């Protein structure tokens, strides 16, 4: 049974080969779209990462049995359609818990110590300290919104900095919280107390604009926002307003709303033909990209050597187990838990 591997690249191929997998793989460059399905409509197994797999795209595959997603989040897959058609969806949970958690602090420390601006100045032989006074993490309160595998690792690292940690989660792990001296609070209460807010919830309809203009109003003046989850969890236009008012001192973003569209190279005519809402989203993204108190990274929090190796090995294991008819561990239900 062949595996059609979309969004391939030399780096991905090398990682795959390092697993020693003997699976029969067809490599396909670029995102999987309805236009790129082409001669692959007979595929029974497809492996993707960020491709948008909606019902229209998936309906082109007449024999599809398994979608192996090379990621934890599956908000880009129409799970309802897959459920109706009997298509199994597997993901790779928690493979990047340490990578993403450490990236949170890379963003936070870079913001707190003005690392980008300080480096830019010294490259110009400007060694002035004007307007780059930083702040310490010690004794600051961190609100971890979504205390799943990644959120818990963020909390554990924060404790090493001497931070006070409060967590928000629908399924509290009280033994873990007690062992790590973390307090669970309702979302609004956690936001009121926080000096730093770090977001770690899945991208599902219930979490869209979870951090809204109303919730920014609850926060302390000078709060710092870190988002390494999904772009739509944070209302980007509300964030711009909070930055302008001074409510938010800085933001570290590894994700943006509709970031796939931002990555694509649209011509001016194509951009103008898009909906007003789409245009507003992308204009907001560009304003955030240029904002002096915002750091944006290209959805790369997961991207470490160690995490990449785990990702590919678990992907191989998922596909191999499916082909052999073994019990599958990482099957995604219609709704992905945190």
Residue pairs with C-beta under 8 A, 6 or more apart in sequence:
1 24
1 44
1 45
1 323
2 24
2 25
2 26
2 43
2 44
2 45
3 23
3 24
3 25
3 26
3 45
3 46
3 47
3 68
3 319
4 26
4 28
4 40
4 43
4 45
4 46
4 47
5 12
5 16
5 25
5 26
5 27
5 28
5 46
5 47
6 28
6 30
6 31
6 32
6 36
6 46
6 47
6 48
6 49
6 51
7 28
7 29
7 30
7 31
7 32
7 48
7 49
7 50
7 51
8 27
8 28
8 29
9 29
12 312
13 27
15 308
15 309
15 311
15 312
16 25
16 312
16 316
18 309
18 312
19 312
19 313
19 316
21 316
21 320
23 316
23 319
23 320
23 323
26 40
26 43
28 36
28 40
30 36
31 50
31 51
31 52
31 260
32 46
32 48
32 51
32 53
32 57
33 51
33 52
33 57
34 56
34 57
34 60
37 57
37 60
37 61
40 46
40 61
41 60
41 61
41 62
42 61
42 62
42 63
43 61
43 63
43 64
44 63
44 64
44 65
44 66
45 64
45 65
45 66
45 68
45 319
45 322
45 323
46 61
46 64
46 66
46 67
46 68
47 67
47 68
47 69
47 70
47 315
47 319
48 67
48 68
48 69
48 70
49 69
49 70
49 71
50 71
50 76
50 260
51 57
51 76
52 76
52 260
53 67
53 76
53 77
53 78
54 78
54 81
55 78
55 81
58 64
58 78
58 81
58 82
58 85
58 87
59 81
64 85
64 87
65 86
65 87
65 88
65 322
66 87
66 88
66 89
66 90
66 319
66 322
67 77
67 82
67 87
67 88
67 89
67 90
68 90
68 315
68 318
68 319
68 322
69 77
69 89
69 90
69 91
69 92
69 332
70 92
70 311
70 312
70 315
71 91
71 92
71 302
71 311
72 91
72 92
72 93
72 94
72 95
72 96
73 91
73 202
73 203
73 230
73 336
74 89
74 91
74 332
74 336
75 202
75 203
75 204
75 230
75 336
77 89
77 332
79 89
79 332
79 333
79 334
79 335
79 336
80 334
81 87
82 88
82 89
83 334
88 322
88 328
88 331
89 331
89 332
90 318
90 319
90 322
90 328
90 330
90 331
90 332
91 330
91 332
91 336
92 310
92 311
92 314
92 315
92 318
92 330
93 149
93 330
94 149
94 150
95 302
95 307
95 310
95 311
95 314
96 150
96 301
96 302
96 304
96 307
96 310
96 311
97 149
97 150
97 152
97 153
98 153
98 304
98 306
98 307
99 301
99 302
99 303
99 304
99 306
99 307
100 150
100 153
100 228
100 301
100 302
101 150
101 153
101 154
101 156
101 157
102 157
103 228
103 254
103 297
103 300
103 301
104 154
104 157
104 198
104 226
104 228
104 252
104 301
105 154
105 157
105 158
105 161
107 226
107 228
107 252
107 253
107 254
107 295
107 297
108 137
108 196
108 198
108 224
108 226
108 252
109 115
109 137
110 116
110 252
110 295
111 224
111 250
111 251
111 252
111 293
111 295
112 134
112 135
112 136
112 137
112 224
112 250
113 132
113 134
114 131
114 132
114 133
114 134
116 295
117 132
117 292
118 132
121 127
121 128
121 132
137 158
137 161
137 162
137 163
137 196
138 161
138 162
138 163
139 162
139 163
139 164
140 163
140 164
140 195
140 196
141 163
141 164
141 165
141 166
141 193
141 194
141 195
141 196
142 154
142 155
142 158
142 163
142 164
142 165
142 166
142 194
142 195
142 196
142 197
142 198
143 166
143 167
143 168
143 185
143 190
143 191
143 193
143 194
143 196
143 197
143 198
144 151
144 152
144 154
144 155
144 158
144 165
144 166
144 167
144 168
144 182
144 198
144 200
145 151
145 168
145 187
145 190
145 197
145 198
145 199
145 200
145 201
145 210
145 211
146 168
146 169
146 199
146 200
146 201
146 202
146 229
146 338
147 155
147 167
147 168
147 169
147 172
147 173
147 182
147 184
147 200
147 338
148 169
148 200
148 337
148 338
150 200
150 228
151 167
151 169
151 198
151 200
151 338
152 173
152 176
152 180
154 198
154 200
155 165
155 167
155 180
155 182
156 180
158 165
159 165
159 180
159 181
159 182
163 196
165 180
165 181
165 182
165 183
166 182
166 183
166 184
166 185
166 189
166 190
166 193
166 194
167 177
167 182
167 183
167 184
167 185
167 190
168 184
168 185
168 186
168 187
168 190
169 184
169 338
170 338
171 337
171 338
172 184
174 184
176 182
177 183
177 184
185 193
187 210
187 215
188 215
188 218
190 197
191 197
191 215
191 218
191 219
192 218
192 219
192 220
194 219
194 220
194 223
195 220
195 222
195 223
195 224
196 223
196 224
196 225
196 226
197 211
197 219
197 223
197 224
197 225
197 226
198 226
198 227
198 228
199 210
199 211
199 225
199 226
199 227
199 228
199 229
199 233
199 234
200 228
200 229
200 338
201 207
201 210
201 229
201 230
201 233
201 338
202 229
202 230
202 336
202 337
202 338
203 229
203 230
203 231
203 232
203 233
204 335
204 336
207 230
207 232
207 233
208 232
208 233
209 232
209 233
209 234
209 235
209 238
210 233
210 234
211 225
211 233
211 234
211 235
211 238
211 239
212 235
212 238
213 235
213 238
213 241
213 242
216 238
216 239
216 241
216 242
216 247
216 248
217 247
219 242
219 247
219 248
221 246
221 247
222 246
222 247
222 248
222 249
223 247
223 248
223 249
224 248
224 249
224 250
224 251
224 252
225 234
225 239
225 248
225 250
225 251
225 252
226 251
226 252
226 253
227 233
227 234
227 251
227 252
227 253
227 254
227 255
228 254
228 255
228 301
229 255
230 255
231 253
231 255
231 256
231 257
231 258
231 259
232 257
234 253
234 257
236 256
236 257
236 281
236 284
236 285
236 288
237 280
237 284
239 248
239 251
239 288
240 284
240 287
240 288
240 291
242 248
243 251
243 291
243 293
243 294
248 293
249 293
250 293
250 294
250 295
251 288
251 291
251 293
251 294
251 295
252 294
252 295
252 297
253 288
253 294
253 295
253 296
253 297
254 296
254 297
254 298
254 299
254 300
254 301
255 299
256 262
256 285
256 288
256 296
257 281
257 284
257 285
258 278
258 281
258 282
258 285
259 285
259 299
261 278
261 281
261 282
262 282
262 285
266 274
271 279
271 282
272 279
288 294
288 296
289 296
302 311
314 330
318 328
318 329
318 330
320 326
321 327
321 328
321 329
322 328
